[in-house]
Amino acid sequence: MACSIASWGFITMEILGIDVGGSGIKGAVVNTDTGELLSERLRLPTPQPSTPDNVATVVAEVAGQLDYQGDVAGCSFPTVVANGQARTVGNIDERWLGVQVDELFGKATGLEFVVHNDADVAGLAELSLGAGRGLSGTVIMVTIGTGLGSGVFHDGKLVPNIELGRMPGKDGEPIEFYAGNKARKDNDLSWTEFGDRFNYFLQRTARVCAPDHFIIGGGASKKFDKFADRLKIAAGIHVARFMNDAGIIGAAMAAAEQE
């Protein structure tokens, strides 16, 4: 299934966007026309263990602390998501497999939830309002967080749930265990060493997908200048305009489209 950015038909709304990650759960109220955050950006730690009930409790706390008065919320979630259901577990607790995420968060908050894969909605925000505006061909959004998220777009059409961070790396384990931000921290890597690992991921991805452009987002994108010189690929590389807020903004935009 593919959907076109141009066909989403966004309505300007003020929507709560929540981004669930392996280490933090972030939220803000978003103007879906401009991507502006209309509230503070609240971040709470992802509970450990990150079971469905534990995460739902924190999601409800984020919505409550932001005093959101709407009735619908968008959620960026770090797994393959189909019809609001988690189809993989990624970097969160294995008990998420098969959970109907939209219903769980809806019960916890009293809101109607629209849930999509995290990198897919981050890419949606960037191609609609950010660094990807005007880019053609194949564009891959890469979010560097606990692991590596990816959203693949071709001529503005999203091909959902392409988890390139799950490709096998040098040791046969998912490549995000080698080149994600958690790996950088766990192995006390310098930014140069991390850049070499991330370059390996980009080269593998380019070999498989032959993209015209990469957009780099997620928490580590704030330090892009510290490892940019290690990236040796032919595709254009762009830093996300919304950086680590792209998931929040894209989640809100996707929820607005379904209103």
C-alpha positions as CSV (number, residue, x, y, z in Angstrom):
1,M,0.0,0.0,0.0
2,A,1.2,3.5,-0.8
3,C,-0.3,6.9,-0.1
4,S,0.5,10.3,-1.5
5,I,1.6,13.2,0.6
6,A,-0.5,15.4,-1.7
7,S,-3.6,13.4,-1.0
8,W,-3.6,13.6,2.8
9,G,-5.7,16.8,2.6
10,F,-4.7,18.3,5.9
11,I,-7.1,20.6,7.8
12,T,-5.5,23.2,10.0
13,M,-6.1,22.0,13.5
14,E,-4.6,22.0,17.0
15,I,-3.8,18.4,17.7
16,L,-1.9,16.6,20.3
17,G,1.1,14.7,18.9
18,I,2.8,12.0,21.0
19,D,6.1,10.3,20.0
20,V,6.8,7.1,21.8
21,G,10.5,6.1,21.7
22,G,12.8,3.6,23.3
23,S,14.1,6.0,25.9
24,G,11.6,8.9,26.0
25,I,7.9,9.7,25.4
26,K,7.4,13.2,24.0
27,G,4.4,15.3,23.3
28,A,3.1,18.7,22.3
29,V,0.0,20.4,20.9
30,V,0.7,21.1,17.2
31,N,-0.6,23.5,14.5
32,T,-1.0,20.9,11.8
33,D,-0.8,23.6,9.0
34,T,2.6,25.1,10.0
35,G,4.1,22.4,12.3
36,E,4.4,25.0,15.1
37,L,4.4,23.6,18.6
38,L,1.6,25.4,20.4
39,S,2.4,24.1,23.8
40,E,5.6,23.2,25.7
41,R,7.4,20.1,24.4
42,L,7.0,17.6,27.3
43,R,9.4,14.6,27.6
44,L,9.0,11.9,30.2
45,P,11.3,8.8,30.4
46,T,10.0,5.6,28.7
47,P,9.2,3.3,31.7
48,Q,11.3,0.2,32.2
49,P,10.1,-2.4,31.5
50,S,8.3,-0.7,28.6
51,T,5.2,-2.9,28.8
52,P,1.9,-1.8,27.2
53,D,0.3,-0.9,30.5
54,N,3.4,1.0,31.7
55,V,3.7,3.0,28.5
56,A,0.0,3.8,28.4
57,T,0.2,5.2,31.9
58,V,3.0,7.6,30.8
59,V,1.2,8.6,27.6
60,A,-1.8,9.5,29.7
61,E,0.5,11.5,32.0
62,V,1.8,13.5,29.0
63,A,-1.7,14.3,27.8
64,G,-2.8,15.3,31.3
65,Q,0.2,17.5,32.0
66,L,-0.3,19.3,28.7
67,D,-3.9,19.9,29.6
68,Y,-5.0,19.0,26.1
69,Q,-8.7,19.8,25.5
70,G,-9.2,18.1,22.2
71,D,-10.7,14.7,21.5
72,V,-8.2,13.2,19.1
73,A,-4.4,12.6,19.3
74,G,-1.8,11.3,16.9
75,C,0.9,8.9,18.0
76,S,4.3,8.1,16.5
77,F,5.2,4.5,17.5
78,P,8.5,2.6,17.2
79,T,7.2,-0.6,15.5
80,V,5.6,-1.7,12.3
81,V,2.0,-0.4,12.7
82,A,-1.0,-1.7,10.6
83,N,-4.5,-0.4,11.4
84,G,-3.4,0.8,14.8
85,Q,-1.8,-2.5,15.8
86,A,1.8,-3.2,16.7
87,R,3.1,-5.9,14.3
88,T,6.7,-6.0,15.6
89,V,8.4,-5.0,18.8
90,G,11.5,-3.1,17.7
91,N,13.2,-1.5,20.7
92,I,10.4,-1.9,23.2
93,D,9.0,-4.7,25.3
94,E,8.2,-7.9,23.4
95,R,4.7,-7.9,25.0
96,W,3.7,-5.2,22.5
97,L,3.4,-7.7,19.7
98,G,-0.2,-7.8,18.4
99,V,-1.4,-5.0,20.8
100,Q,-4.0,-2.7,19.4
101,V,-2.1,0.5,20.3
102,D,-4.8,3.0,19.4
103,E,-7.4,1.3,21.6
104,L,-5.0,0.9,24.5
105,F,-4.0,4.6,24.5
106,G,-7.6,5.6,23.9
107,K,-8.7,3.8,27.0
108,A,-5.9,5.3,29.1
109,T,-6.6,8.9,28.0
110,G,-10.2,9.1,26.9
111,L,-9.0,10.4,23.5
112,E,-9.3,8.9,20.0
113,F,-5.8,7.8,18.9
114,V,-4.4,7.6,15.4
115,V,-1.2,5.6,15.5
116,H,1.5,5.1,12.8
117,N,5.1,4.0,12.5
118,D,7.4,6.7,13.9
119,A,9.7,7.3,11.0
120,D,6.8,7.2,8.5
121,V,5.1,10.2,10.3
122,A,8.5,12.0,10.8
123,G,9.0,11.7,7.0
124,L,5.5,13.0,6.5
125,A,6.2,16.1,8.5
126,E,9.5,16.7,6.7
127,L,8.2,16.1,3.1
128,S,5.1,18.3,3.7
129,L,6.6,21.2,5.7
130,G,10.3,20.6,6.3
131,A,13.6,19.6,4.6
132,G,11.9,17.3,2.1
133,R,9.7,19.9,0.4
134,G,10.3,19.9,-3.3
135,L,12.5,16.8,-3.3
136,S,11.6,14.2,-6.0
137,G,12.6,10.6,-6.6
138,T,13.2,8.2,-3.7
139,V,13.6,10.0,-0.3
140,I,14.4,8.0,2.8
141,M,13.8,9.6,6.2
142,V,16.2,8.1,8.8
143,T,15.6,8.8,12.5
144,I,18.6,8.2,14.8
145,G,17.2,7.3,18.2
146,T,17.6,4.3,20.4
147,G,17.7,2.4,17.1
148,L,17.3,3.5,13.5
149,G,13.9,4.3,12.1
150,S,13.2,4.7,8.4
151,G,10.4,6.1,6.2
152,V,10.6,5.5,2.5
153,F,8.9,7.8,0.0
154,H,8.9,7.8,-3.8
155,D,7.7,10.9,-5.7
156,G,5.8,11.9,-2.5
157,K,4.2,8.5,-1.9
158,L,4.8,6.7,1.3
159,V,5.6,3.0,1.3
160,P,4.7,2.3,4.9
161,N,6.6,0.2,7.5
162,I,9.9,-0.2,5.8
163,E,12.2,-1.0,8.8
164,L,15.7,-0.6,7.3
165,G,17.2,-0.6,10.7
166,R,16.3,-4.3,11.0
167,M,18.6,-5.3,8.1
168,P,21.4,-7.6,9.3
169,G,24.6,-5.8,10.1
170,K,28.2,-7.1,10.3
171,D,27.5,-9.6,13.1
172,G,24.1,-10.7,11.8
173,E,22.2,-8.7,14.4
174,P,19.9,-5.9,13.3
175,I,22.1,-3.1,12.0
176,E,20.5,-0.6,14.3
177,F,22.2,-2.4,17.2
178,Y,25.5,-1.4,15.6
179,A,24.7,2.1,14.2
180,G,21.9,3.5,16.4
181,N,22.3,6.1,19.2
182,K,22.0,3.5,21.9
183,A,25.0,1.7,20.4
184,R,27.0,5.0,20.4
185,K,26.3,5.5,24.1
186,D,26.7,1.9,25.1
187,N,30.1,1.6,23.4
188,D,31.3,5.1,24.3
189,L,31.9,5.9,20.7
190,S,33.3,9.3,19.6
191,W,31.2,11.1,17.0
192,T,33.8,10.2,14.4
193,E,33.5,6.5,15.3
194,F,29.7,6.7,15.3
195,G,29.8,8.5,11.9
196,D,31.7,5.6,10.4
197,R,29.1,3.1,11.7
198,F,26.2,5.3,10.5
199,N,27.9,5.6,7.1
200,Y,28.0,1.8,6.9
201,F,24.2,1.8,7.4
202,L,23.7,4.5,4.8
203,Q,25.8,2.6,2.3
204,R,23.9,-0.7,2.9
205,T,20.6,1.2,2.5
206,A,21.8,2.9,-0.7
207,R,22.8,-0.4,-2.1
208,V,19.3,-1.8,-1.5
209,C,17.1,1.2,-2.2
210,A,19.2,3.5,-4.5
211,P,17.6,6.7,-2.9
212,D,18.1,10.1,-4.4
213,H,18.0,11.8,-0.9
214,F,18.3,11.0,2.8
215,I,16.7,13.2,5.5
216,I,18.4,12.7,8.8
217,G,16.3,13.3,12.0
218,G,16.0,12.0,15.5
219,G,17.9,13.1,18.6
220,A,21.3,12.6,17.1
221,S,20.5,14.9,14.2
222,K,21.3,17.8,16.6
223,K,24.9,16.7,16.4
224,F,25.0,16.2,12.7
225,D,27.9,18.5,12.1
226,K,30.1,16.3,14.4
227,F,29.8,13.2,12.0
228,A,28.8,14.7,8.7
229,D,32.3,14.4,7.2
230,R,32.2,10.6,7.7
231,L,29.3,10.1,5.4
232,K,30.4,9.0,1.9
233,I,27.4,8.3,-0.3
234,A,26.2,9.7,-3.6
235,A,22.7,10.6,-2.5
236,G,21.8,14.0,-1.2
237,I,21.8,14.3,2.6
238,H,19.5,16.8,4.4
239,V,19.1,17.5,8.1
240,A,15.5,17.4,9.2
241,R,14.0,20.8,9.8
242,F,12.1,19.6,12.8
243,M,14.9,17.4,14.1
244,N,13.6,15.4,17.1
245,D,10.2,17.0,16.9
246,A,9.3,15.5,13.5
247,G,7.6,12.5,15.1
248,I,5.3,14.7,17.2
249,I,4.4,17.0,14.3
250,G,3.9,14.2,11.8
251,A,1.7,12.2,14.3
252,A,-0.5,15.3,14.8
253,M,-0.7,15.8,11.0
254,A,-1.7,12.2,10.4
255,A,-4.4,12.5,13.0
256,A,-5.8,15.7,11.5
257,E,-6.1,13.9,8.1
258,Q,-8.3,11.2,9.6
259,E,-10.6,13.7,11.4
